[in-house]
Amino acid sequence: MYLVTLGEIGRSGNAHIDQTNKDLADLILQFEPLLADGHLKPLDYVQVGDMGVEEVLKGLKAYQTHKTGKKVIVRIAEE
């Protein structure tokens, strides 16, 4: 089991944050083959709203009212 402090992803500035990013990068390398082989499957999800940061409130409302049994995502930008 690995504990990762997700709020520090992509940040830098001290040894703890740098270690968090290294640990996460290592975990991603371990997860990729498991996902590819079908041993891990992502949760079903539903996209709420259109696209843009302003749509986050719609996502929060859907999450709070439990309108779906799936993971709620909001698309904030094009890929």
Rosetta blueprint (number, residue, H / E / L):
1 M L
2 Y L
3 L L
4 V L
5 T L
6 L H
7 G H
8 E H
9 I L
10 G L
11 R L
12 S L
13 G L
14 N L
15 A H
16 H H
17 I H
18 D H
19 Q H
20 T H
21 N H
22 K H
23 D H
24 L H
25 A H
26 D H
27 L H
28 I H
29 L H
30 Q H
31 F H
32 E H
33 P H
34 L H
35 L H
36 A H
37 D L
38 G L
39 H L
40 L L
41 K L
42 P L
43 L L
44 D L
45 Y E
46 V E
47 Q E
48 V E
49 G E
50 D E
51 M E
52 G L
53 V H
54 E H
55 E H
56 V H
57 L H
58 K H
59 G H
60 L H
61 K H
62 A H
63 Y H
64 Q H
65 T L
66 H L
67 K L
68 T L
69 G L
70 K L
71 K E
72 V E
73 I E
74 V E
75 R E
76 I L
77 A L
78 E L
79 E L
